[in-house]
Amino acid sequence: MAPVTVTVIGEPVAKARHRMANGIAYTPKKTAKWERFARQCAQATMAGERPMTAPCELSVLAVFPVPRSWPAWKRDAALGGEIRHTTKPDLDNILKAAKDALNGVVYADDAQVTQTTMRKQYGTSPRVVIEVYPVSDCLPCQIKRQPAPREQGELV
């Protein structure tokens, strides 16, 4: 299977902690809304294709808008990459929301993700770009039988 790129337009949202009400745990509205939208973006990208079942790697880019209150020199520096986005939300919580949104759509289960690369930055168009790469040179740990020997250079 080829790599899949899902772009979620809009400001990145982190996975918030579950809340409790009357003994029932629920996901906060902002997180649930973003995950639903990201899932729809993933479904549109997959266009009916089946989810990956092989191990996979994720690359996540979270692009944030530059605060309007910043002076022009600081805005330009942020857009030029000289100033990094070092405030909340945390990058690992953005990853959690992204992984949950793609679960069952791009890959069968987020436990298949064996490696991630993540970055936060400023930009003119806020978004989250999630690239999913199937790993074809290894097998999942659930394998039941020893595979047949491969010829050198042959892919799984």
C-alpha positions as CSV (number, residue, x, y, z in Angstrom):
1,M,0.0,0.0,0.0
2,A,1.2,3.5,-0.8
3,P,1.7,6.2,1.9
4,V,-1.4,8.2,2.9
5,T,-1.4,11.9,3.7
6,V,-4.4,13.3,5.6
7,T,-4.6,17.1,6.0
8,V,-6.9,18.5,8.6
9,I,-7.6,22.2,7.9
10,G,-7.9,24.4,11.0
11,E,-6.1,25.1,14.2
12,P,-4.6,21.9,15.8
13,V,-6.4,20.5,18.8
14,A,-4.8,18.3,21.5
15,K,-6.4,15.3,23.0
16,A,-7.8,16.6,26.3
17,R,-8.2,14.4,29.4
18,H,-11.5,12.7,29.8
19,R,-14.0,14.5,32.1
20,M,-16.3,13.0,34.6
21,A,-20.0,13.8,35.1
22,N,-22.3,11.7,37.3
23,G,-19.7,8.9,37.3
24,I,-19.6,8.8,33.5
25,A,-16.4,9.6,31.6
26,Y,-16.6,11.7,28.4
27,T,-14.3,13.4,25.9
28,P,-14.5,17.2,26.0
29,K,-16.5,18.7,23.1
30,K,-13.6,20.5,21.5
31,T,-11.5,17.3,21.3
32,A,-14.5,15.2,20.1
33,K,-15.4,17.7,17.4
34,W,-11.8,17.9,16.1
35,E,-11.4,14.1,16.1
36,R,-14.7,13.7,14.1
37,F,-13.6,16.3,11.5
38,A,-10.1,14.7,11.2
39,R,-11.8,11.3,10.8
40,Q,-14.0,12.7,8.0
41,C,-10.8,14.1,6.3
42,A,-9.2,10.6,6.6
43,Q,-12.3,8.9,5.2
44,A,-12.3,11.3,2.2
45,T,-8.6,10.7,1.7
46,M,-9.0,6.9,1.8
47,A,-11.9,7.0,-0.7
48,G,-13.2,3.5,0.3
49,E,-9.8,1.8,0.6
50,R,-9.3,-0.7,3.4
51,P,-7.2,0.3,6.4
52,M,-3.5,-0.7,6.5
53,T,-2.9,-3.9,8.5
54,A,0.9,-3.7,8.4
55,P,3.2,-1.9,10.9
56,C,3.3,1.8,10.0
57,E,5.1,5.1,10.7
58,L,3.6,8.5,11.2
59,S,4.8,11.9,10.5
60,V,2.8,14.7,12.0
61,L,3.1,18.5,11.3
62,A,1.0,20.9,13.4
63,V,0.9,24.4,11.9
64,F,-0.4,27.2,14.2
65,P,-1.4,30.7,13.3
66,V,0.8,33.5,14.4
67,P,-0.9,35.6,17.2
68,R,-2.4,38.8,15.8
69,S,-1.1,40.7,18.7
70,W,2.5,40.1,17.7
71,P,4.4,43.0,16.1
72,A,5.3,42.6,12.4
73,W,9.0,41.8,13.1
74,K,8.0,38.9,15.4
75,R,5.3,37.6,13.0
76,D,7.9,37.6,10.2
77,A,10.4,35.8,12.4
78,A,7.8,33.2,13.3
79,L,6.7,32.6,9.7
80,G,10.4,32.3,8.7
81,G,11.0,29.6,11.3
82,E,13.2,31.7,13.6
83,I,10.6,31.5,16.4
84,R,9.2,28.1,17.4
85,H,5.8,27.3,18.8
86,T,6.7,26.5,22.4
87,T,3.3,27.0,24.0
88,K,0.4,24.6,24.6
89,P,-0.9,22.4,23.2
90,D,1.8,19.8,23.7
91,L,2.9,17.9,20.6
92,D,2.3,14.5,22.2
93,N,-1.3,15.4,22.9
94,I,-1.8,16.5,19.3
95,L,-0.4,13.1,18.2
96,K,-2.9,11.3,20.5
97,A,-5.9,13.1,18.9
98,A,-4.5,12.4,15.4
99,K,-3.9,8.7,16.0
100,D,-7.3,8.2,17.5
101,A,-9.0,10.0,14.6
102,L,-7.3,7.8,12.0
103,N,-7.9,4.6,13.9
104,G,-9.9,2.1,11.9
105,V,-9.8,4.4,8.8
106,V,-6.2,4.7,7.7
107,Y,-4.8,1.8,9.8
108,A,-6.8,-1.0,11.5
109,D,-5.4,-0.1,15.0
110,D,-3.2,2.6,16.3
111,A,-1.1,-0.1,18.0
112,Q,0.4,-0.7,14.5
113,V,2.2,2.7,14.7
114,T,5.9,1.8,15.5
115,Q,7.6,5.1,14.9
116,T,6.6,8.8,14.8
117,T,8.1,12.1,13.7
118,M,6.4,15.3,15.0
119,R,6.9,19.0,14.6
120,K,5.0,22.2,15.6
121,Q,5.5,25.4,13.7
122,Y,3.8,28.7,12.8
123,G,2.3,29.3,9.4
124,T,-0.3,31.3,7.5
125,S,-2.7,28.3,7.1
126,P,-3.3,26.4,10.4
127,R,-3.6,22.7,9.9
128,V,-2.4,19.2,10.9
129,V,-0.8,17.1,8.2
130,I,-0.5,13.4,9.1
131,E,1.5,11.2,6.8
132,V,1.2,7.4,7.3
133,Y,3.9,5.2,5.8
134,P,3.4,1.4,5.7
135,V,6.6,-0.4,6.8
136,S,7.0,-3.2,4.3
137,D,10.4,-4.6,5.4
138,C,9.1,-6.0,8.7
139,L,6.3,-8.1,10.1
140,P,3.8,-7.6,13.0
141,C,4.5,-9.4,16.2
142,Q,1.2,-11.3,15.8
143,I,2.6,-13.4,13.0
144,K,1.8,-17.1,13.6
145,R,4.2,-18.9,11.2
146,Q,7.8,-18.4,10.1
147,P,7.7,-16.7,6.6
148,A,9.3,-18.2,3.6
149,P,12.9,-17.0,3.0
150,R,13.0,-13.9,0.8
151,E,15.4,-13.2,-2.0
152,Q,17.8,-10.3,-1.3
153,G,16.1,-7.0,-2.2
154,E,12.6,-8.5,-2.3
155,L,9.9,-6.6,-0.4
156,V,7.2,-8.2,1.7
